[in-house]
Amino acid sequence: MEQKNTANRQGHLVAIVAMCFLFAMISFVTNLAAPIGTIWKGEYNWAGMVGNFMNFFAYLIMGIPAGNLLMRIGYKKTALWAMATGAVGIFIQYLSSIAGAETATFTVQGSPVMLNFIIYLLGAFVSGLSVCMLNTVVNPMLNMLGGGGNRGNQLIQLGGSLNSLSGTLTPLFVGMLIGTVTAQTSMSDVAPLLWIAIGVFIVAFTIISFVKIPEPNLSTGKKVKYSHSPWNFRHTVLGVVGIFFYVGLEVGIPGVLIFYLSDSSVSGITENATAVAGAVAAVYWLLMLVGRLSSTAISGKVSSRTQLMFVSVVAIILILLAIFMPSSIRVSMPAYSVEDGFTLAQVPVSALFLVLCGLCTSIMWGGIFNLAVEGLGKYTAQASGIFMMMVVGGGVMPLIQNAIATSAGYMASYWLVVAMLVYLLYYAIAGSKNVNKDIPVNEEEADQIENAL
């Protein structure tokens, strides 16, 4: 019996390590979009966040199917399909650097849109399908391996720490490769990173192929319908909205910051502006790593609800400071250029307040997910698919924020972020309470209907 328990613990440890690695892959693919967007923004003023939108739009399409995949083929096969899809998506993005640059497809605002941009958007969409499936796998699996509750949130935060580390390195590398956006800057400048991404997916596919992963929800060939669904739980529905807003603000804060700092006429950065922007954005993701590691250490004792309330209030204060502080006040922040290596660059103080938000946003995903699935029991896998669908907020809300930034100014666009943070504060205080405890979630229901596939 003791040997069996030891084997189970070792198996769970391997599964946890595998899930954390997949968490890092999610961030790597997702965080390519915003810095690469500076290339396309140089060609089409409106296009900065369109690739990011396509990446997250895929969640809306794939969220429910990804949840169904968990039930039909299990966590491991879903993850393998996701990594294969990710390699294809990155390769399509690479193709945009070598094809279609001379062929116009249609016009937007009087300017012809070339085929290479359409190819890039297709690649971003396929990559989004990949990270949606990966997200659907890692979150419920880590929550389950931790036994739910505070321990489940602790493991999600641990996986999120590697996610943040990957997110720290990605914009830094892209900024290093791009330097300053000029008329000659193109996707070919980031081609080496795209090939590295493809290689990482192939290596990850090979490793996960040999890892044994628990399959608690694997379908046995029957389709089971229950009398209720996650939509019957108020705290889950409100959590779905919270996930939509959270991913929107998590992506929008550093995404618009990159455009702000890259715009020399506004930020006042005259040399290697895009590289500086990438390095500053990397600090945001680095602070997310710090925040998640800190949350991992305390989540066994401090509830997800308390953490979410605290960081929502602090983030609101930081964003308000960024909005109202004049750009003439400058601070030194890390920067990088190929010529000079790591240096300190003078940037508006608003950039400092915005990157500090990384400490706050770091724990929001795990906290919201943990609160929203608490008490769902057998409905958790289905809920995970719904949550993944709502990650589309990471494409929709930054697109809206970018539109506000274009028309009213970069800092004015952050009022949208404030509004979303206010909602998350409400969710932590009141919306996360489970008021539907009368719905059976563990025992077999008398009105369960089984139909053959």
Rosetta blueprint (number, residue, H / E / L):
1 M L
2 E H
3 Q H
4 K H
5 N H
6 T H
7 A H
8 N H
9 R H
10 Q H
11 G H
12 H H
13 L H
14 V H
15 A H
16 I H
17 V H
18 A H
19 M H
20 C H
21 F H
22 L H
23 F H
24 A H
25 M H
26 I H
27 S H
28 F H
29 V H
30 T H
31 N L
32 L L
33 A H
34 A H
35 P H
36 I H
37 G H
38 T H
39 I H
40 W H
41 K H
42 G H
43 E H
44 Y L
45 N L
46 W L
47 A L
48 G L
49 M L
50 V H
51 G H
52 N H
53 F H
54 M H
55 N H
56 F H
57 F H
58 A H
59 Y H
60 L H
61 I H
62 M H
63 G H
64 I H
65 P H
66 A H
67 G H
68 N H
69 L H
70 L H
71 M H
72 R H
73 I H
74 G H
75 Y H
76 K H
77 K H
78 T H
79 A H
80 L H
81 W H
82 A H
83 M H
84 A H
85 T H
86 G H
87 A H
88 V H
89 G H
90 I H
91 F H
92 I H
93 Q H
94 Y H
95 L H
96 S L
97 S L
98 I L
99 A L
100 G L
101 A L
102 E L
103 T L
104 A E
105 T E
106 F E
107 T E
108 V E
109 Q L
110 G L
111 S E
112 P E
113 V E
114 M E
115 L H
116 N H
117 F H
118 I H
119 I H
120 Y H
121 L H
122 L H
123 G H
124 A H
125 F H
126 V H
127 S H
128 G H
129 L H
130 S H
131 V H
132 C H
133 M H
134 L H
135 N H
136 T H
137 V H
138 V H
139 N H
140 P H
141 M H
142 L H
143 N H
144 M H
145 L H
146 G L
147 G L
148 G L
149 G H
150 N H
151 R H
152 G H
153 N H
154 Q H
155 L H
156 I H
157 Q H
158 L H
159 G H
160 G H
161 S H
162 L H
163 N H
164 S H
165 L H
166 S H
167 G H
168 T H
169 L H
170 T H
171 P H
172 L H
173 F H
174 V H
175 G H
176 M H
177 L H
178 I H
179 G L
180 T L
181 V L
182 T L
183 A L
184 Q L
185 T L
186 S L
187 M H
188 S H
189 D H
190 V H
191 A H
192 P H
193 L H
194 L H
195 W H
196 I H
197 A H
198 I H
199 G H
200 V H
201 F H
202 I H
203 V H
204 A H
205 F H
206 T H
207 I H
208 I H
209 S H
210 F L
211 V L
212 K L
213 I L
214 P L
215 E L
216 P L
217 N L
218 L L
219 S L
220 T L
221 G L
222 K E
223 K E
224 V E
225 K E
226 Y L
227 S L
228 H L
229 S L
230 P H
231 W H
232 N H
233 F L
234 R H
235 H H
236 T H
237 V H
238 L H
239 G H
240 V H
241 V H
242 G H
243 I H
244 F H
245 F H
246 Y H
247 V H
248 G H
249 L H
250 E H
251 V H
252 G H
253 I H
254 P H
255 G H
256 V H
257 L H
258 I H
259 F H
260 Y H
261 L H
262 S H
263 D L
264 S H
265 S H
266 V H
267 S H
268 G L
269 I L
270 T L
271 E L
272 N L
273 A H
274 T H
275 A H
276 V H
277 A H
278 G H
279 A H
280 V H
281 A H
282 A H
283 V H
284 Y H
285 W H
286 L H
287 L H
288 M H
289 L H
290 V H
291 G H
292 R H
293 L H
294 S H
295 S H
296 T H
297 A H
298 I H
299 S L
300 G L
301 K L
302 V L
303 S L
304 S H
305 R H
306 T H
307 Q H
308 L H
309 M H
310 F H
311 V H
312 S H
313 V H
314 V H
315 A H
316 I H
317 I H
318 L H
319 I H
320 L H
321 L H
322 A H
323 I H
324 F H
325 M L
326 P L
327 S L
328 S L
329 I L
330 R E
331 V E
332 S E
333 M E
334 P E
335 A E
336 Y E
337 S E
338 V L
339 E L
340 D L
341 G E
342 F E
343 T E
344 L E
345 A E
346 Q E
347 V E
348 P E
349 V H
350 S H
351 A H
352 L H
353 F H
354 L H
355 V H
356 L H
357 C L
358 G H
359 L H
360 C H
361 T H
362 S L
363 I L
364 M H
365 W H
366 G H
367 G H
368 I H
369 F H
370 N H
371 L H
372 A H
373 V H
374 E L
375 G L
376 L L
377 G H
378 K H
379 Y H
380 T H
381 A H
382 Q H
383 A H
384 S H
385 G H
386 I H
387 F H
388 M H
389 M H
390 M H
391 V L
392 V L
393 G H
394 G H
395 G H
396 V H
397 M H
398 P H
399 L H
400 I H
401 Q H
402 N H
403 A H
404 I H
405 A H
406 T H
407 S H
408 A H
409 G L
410 Y L
411 M H
412 A H
413 S H
414 Y H
415 W H
416 L H
417 V H
418 V H
419 A H
420 M H
421 L H
422 V H
423 Y H
424 L H
425 L H
426 Y H
427 Y H
428 A H
429 I H
430 A H
431 G H
432 S L
433 K L
434 N L
435 V L
436 N L
437 K L
438 D L
439 I L
440 P L
441 V L
442 N L
443 E L
444 E L
445 E L
446 A L
447 D L
448 Q L
449 I E
450 E E
451 N E
452 A E
453 L L
